[in-house]
């Protein structure tokens, strides 16, 4: 059942959880238009990965969602005791909740994907997804529409293969207990406010397909391999198991991510060349207006995998307007919020990171730009990394370890790395900053080790 209340210019859509849905009672969530009647929002159970030392622990967290336009007031009651401290992230949104007793309230005037955290607990938090209103819900009787209405849907072999030229609608009251597979297909759109349940590994998988759109749904993972012209918008990916990468790209071109939210138990988003049966390089990959949270490994990881016998090229990548909420990785080989690691004779070039805000993470590095020979995953070192531009990157925190920029040898170099308006704890880092001793590398001030076989690193205003 859908409950809709609307006022001039404003609208809220709240979905009822189906019987048998997995729920969590840590929080009680309500929404309303200002001064109007409150509506209860179901609080779904999801799971996340906490690393303590070197061991992984699965923790039970919460997820709630609704659709709205205009302005909405949100009430979140913490059912496990008083609220001593509360925050809503990303911090860049500037949302300051009002706290009274064990309830916090705040308002939104545009859709956002948020983390509501009480008493500094990031492993039993509320993931709150305030979605835009869905326009043009398709006719479930249309033969070109696959309509998952309210309820729990189970599939034979826990998989549903989507044919070409189909629109798949996942209602906000729908829970899918199986994978959505878009394999060898074209002209497919999957959208809605519903979910692939958190119990389903690799909830959405796109393979050897073209002209694909995925929008609005919740899932564990959404990988794209051997495909062209793929758009993934407002998808929420949260995983808790080993190798739980969020949004992988393998050997694909023209892939666009917009307003995604990733909290993953491995890399949040990756761009790889030849890998997992997909062959070739990657070109024209863009992610913008998104939020990344790596409970393990990298928020953004580019380049380690390819074809060592016949080199691949990864080029023309853009990451813009992104908030990174966390990064936790003990292994030095796999640290870095913004990481490009060249392996398997890959050439990686023309990458822009712009307007990226990095909050204080638990453990790791800001940047890791290396050509290396990682024998665990690669058959050869990378061939080259060049023309990488970091623009308007900010980090506020105390936990960043020393970042690394390093080539492999005189034939396998890192070239032309530009940092423009890099700010660390508010301090602008430039080659001509007045308080830098002339004999220091600028990287020393930013705590970036610039090693051997690196040409052309510059820090500019």
N, C-alpha and C positions, 0 to 999 in steps of 0.2 A: 504494500500500500504506500502511496505517496501522499504526503501532507503538504499542501501549498497554501501559503498566505501571501497576499500581495496588497500593496498600497501604491499610490501614484509614484512611479519611478522606481519602486522597490519590489523585490520578490525574493522569497525563500522557498527552497524545496528541500524537505527532509525525508529520508527514506527509512522505512521500517526494516529492521533486521529480520530475515526469514527464520522460521522455526528450525532449530538445529544449528544455527550459526554460532561460531565460537566467539564468546564475548568476554569482556574483562570489566570488573567492577571497581577498579582503582579510582576511576573518575566518573563523575556525572556531568554530562555536557548538555547545555541548553542554548538555544538561539532565539532571537526575536528582532523585529523591527522596533526602533526606539519607542518605548512606552506601550507597546502592544503585548500580546500574550506570549509567554515562553513556550517553545516547543523542544521536547527532549530529542537528543541525537544519540543513536546507538553508539556504544563504545566497544569496538571490535578488538579481539585479542590478536596480537602479532608477536613475533619473536625477534630478538636481536642478539648479537654476539658480543660478549664482554671478554676481553683478554686480560687475565690477571697473571702477571709474570709472563710465562710462556704457555699457559694453559687457557683453553677456550671454555666459556661458560655461557649456556643459552639462558637468556633472561626474557621474562614475559613483559611486554610493553603494551601500549594502547594505540588505537587508531580510530578516529572519528572523521566524518566528512558530511558536507551538505553543499548545496548549490545556492547561489544568491546573486542578486544585482542590487545596486544602490548602496545602502549602508546597513550593517547588521551589528547587533550587540551580542556578545558571546559570554556565557557564564560557564566556568569550569570549577566544579567542586571536587576537592581532594578528599577521598573517603577513608584515608588511612591515618588521619591525624591532622594537627594544625599546620598551616603554611607559615614557615619561618622565613622563607625566601622564595621568590618566583621570578622567572624570566621567560620571555617569548622570543624565540630566534627564528630567522637570522636577526642579529642585533642591528644590522643596517636598516631594518624597517622602522626602527625607533618606536616599537610598541611597548608601552609601559603599562602593565596591568594594575588595576586597583585591587587590593587584597583586603578582605574583611573575613576574619575567622579562617575557615577552611575553604573559602570561595574566592576566586579571582575573576575579574571581568575586564573586558576591553572591547573596542569597536574596530571594525574594518570597513573601508569604503572601496576596496577592490579585492579580487581573489588573491589568495596567498596560500602557500604550503608552509606550515609552521611546526615548530617543536615547542610544546609547553612543558616547562621543567619546574618541578617543585623541590625545594630543599636540596638543590644541586644534584639531583638524581637523574642522570641521563640514560639509565638503562630500564627505568620503569616510567618513562615519560609518556606524554600524550602527543602523538603525531596528528595534527589537526589540518585537514585539507579543505579549505574553503574554495570551492570550485565556481567557475562561471556557470550561469544558467545555460542548459543545453537547448539550443534552438533546433527546430525541425527534427523532432523524434520521428524515426521512420515508421511506416505502416507495417505492422507485424504480418499482415496478410500479403504483402508484396513478395512475389516469388524470388526477387533478387535480394531479399532481406533475411538474415538469420537473427532471430529476436530471442534474446535470453531475458525473459521477464522476471519478476520477483520470485525468489525461491532458490533452493540449492540444486545445482545441475551437476550430475555425474555422467562421465563418458565411458564408453567401452575402451579398455586399455588405458584409461585415464588421459585420453588425447582426443582433441577435436581438430580435424584438418579442414581449413577454410578453403573453399574453391575460389577460382578466379572470378572477377566481376561480381563480387558479393559485398554487401554492407552488413557488418555484424554489430548489433546494438546490445550492450550489456547494461541493463537497468541498474540503478543504484541500489535496488533491493535484491540483486542477483549475486550469488556466490557460485563461482565455477570451481569444481573440484577436479581439475584436469588441465592439461596444457592446451593452449591455442597454438596450432602449428600452421604457419603460412609458408608452405613449401612449393616451389615450382609454380608460383601463382603470379597473377598481375591484376592490377586495378581492384585492390581490396582496401576497405576501410573498416577498422574496428574502433568503436567509440562508446562512451557512456560513463557513468559514475560508479559502476559496480566493480567487482574484484575477481581476480583469480586468487583463491585462498592461499594464505601464507604457507600451508602445508605442501604446496605444489612447487617442486624445484623447476627452474627454467620455465616459468609460467607462460611466457610468449616467446616463440622462436620463429624468426624470419630467415628463410634459406632460398637462395637462387630465385629471387622474386624481384618484381619491379612495380613501381607506382603503388606503394603501400603507405597507409596512414594508420597510426595507432594514437588514440587520444583519450585522455581522461581517466583511464582505469588504474586500479591498483594491481600490482603483481610482484612476484619475487624478483624475476629477471626478465630482460627483454633483449635478446641478442639478434644481430643482423649479420648474415654471412653471404658472400657471393651475390649481392643484390645491388640494385640501382634505384635511385629516386625513392627514398624512404623518409617519411616524416613521423617523428615521435614527439607528441605534444602533451604536456600536463600529465605525463605518466608518472606514477609513484612506485618506486622499486625499493623494497626492503627485504633483506635476506639475513639469515642467521647461521647457515651451515657452511662447511668447508667449500672453498672455491665458489663462493656465492657472488661472483662478479655481477654488477648491475646491468649496464648497457654496453655490451661488447660490440665492436665493429670488426669484422674480418673481411679483408679483400673485397670491399664494397666502395661504391662511389655515390656522391650526391646524397649524403645522409644528413638530415637536419633534426636537431633536438631543441625544443623550446619549452621553457617552464617545467622542466622535469625536476623531480625530487628523488635523490638516491641516498639511501642509508644501507650500506652493504658490508657483508662479511668477507669481502675481498675488494678488488679495485672497483670504484664506482663506475667509471667510464673508461674504455680503452679503444685505441685504434691500432690494429695489428694488420700485417699483410698476410701472406700464405700461412694458414693455420686451420686445424680441425677439418681438413678436406676441402677448404676453400682456397683458391689459388689466385695470386695476383696482388697488386698494390692497392692503395686507397687514395682517393682524390676528392677534394671538396667535401669535407666533413665540418659541420658547424654545430656548436652548442651555445645557447644563450639564455639569459633570464632564468637561471636554474640554481639549485641548491644541492650541494654534495656533502656527504658525511661518511667517511671511511672508518668503520670500526676495525678494519684490518687493511693493510696495504695502502694503495694510492687513491686519492680522489680522481686524478687525471693521469693516465699512463699511456704513452705512445711508443710503439716501435720495436719491441723486443723480438717479435716473431716475424719470420719471412722465409724466403726460399734461398738457402745458402748456395745452391748450385746455379741459380739464375736470378740475380738480385731483383728485389722489388723496390718500388718507389712509393713512399708515403708523402703526400704533398698537399698544400693548400688547405690547412686546417685553421679554424677560428674558434676560440673560446671567449665569450664576451658576457659581461654582466652576470657574474657567478659569485655566490657566497659559499665558502668552504667552512663547514661548522666543526669538523674534527678530522684528525689523521692520527692513527695509532699503528705503529709498526716497529717492532723490536729489531728485526733484521736490517742491517745497514744496507744490504744490496737492494732492498725493496722500499726504501724511504723516499719521500718527496711528494709534496702536494701537487706540484706541477712538474711532471717527470717525462723526459724523453730519453730512452735508452736504446741505442742502436745496436742490434745484433743481426745475425744471419745475413750479412752483406747488404742489409737495407740501406737505402739513402732516404733521409728524412729532411724535408726542407719546406720553407715558407709556412711557418706556424706563428699565429698571432694569439697571445693571451692578453685580453684587454678588460679593464674594469673588473678586477677580481679582488674580493675582500676575504681575507683569511683570518678567521677567529683563532683564539688561542687553543691549539690542539694539544693532545696528550703526549705524543711522542713521534718525532720524525723530522723531516727537513722541509724547507720551503721549496727549493729547486734541486733537481738532480738531472743534469744534462751530461750524459756519458756515452761514448762508444766503448763497448766492452765485449768480452768473450765470456758469457755466462754458460759454462759447460752443462749446467743442469737443463737449460732450455734452448740453447743455441748450438748450431753446428759450425759457426764462424763468428768473428766479431762483425760489427756493423761497418759499412763503408764510409758513411759521412753523415753529419748533421750540420745544417747551414740555414742561415736567414731565419733566426728565431727572435721574435720581438715581444718583449714583456712591457705592456703599457698600462699605467695606472694600477699597479699592484700594491695592495696594502696588507700589512700584517700587524696585528696588535696582540702581543703575548710574550711569554717568557720561556716557552718550552722548545723553541726551534733549535735543533742541532745544526752543525755546520753543513751548509749546502755544498754541492760539488758540481764543477764544470770541468770535464776532462776528455781528451781524445785518447786514441789507442796507440798510434804511431805516426810517423811523418807522412804516411800515405792515407791514413784514416783519421781525419781531423774534425774537430768542432770549429765552425767558422761563423763569424758575423752574428754575435749575440748582443742584442740591444735591450737595456733596461731603461725605460723612459718613465719618469715620475714614480720610482720605487720608493715607498714609504714604509719604514719599519718603526713601529711605535711612534708614529707621527713625524719621524725624522726623514727628510728627503735625502736620498743617497745619490750623489752625482760625482763625476770625475773632478769637478772643480769646486767641491764643497769646501768652504773656507777653513774648517777645523781639521781637515785631513792632512797629516804630514806628507810632504812631497814624496818620500821614499816608500810610502804605503801603496799597495794596490787598493783600488776602491772596494774590491771584493772583501778585503780584510775588514773594512768598516761594516759591511753588510753581513759578515760572517759567511761568505761564499768562498770556498777554496777554488781558485782558478788554477788548474794543473797544467800538465804538459800537453803538447799537441793541440793547443787552442789558439786560434787567430781571431782578433777583432772583437773583444768584449768591451762594450762601452756603456757608461751610465750617464744619462742625459736628463735635463729638465723636461 
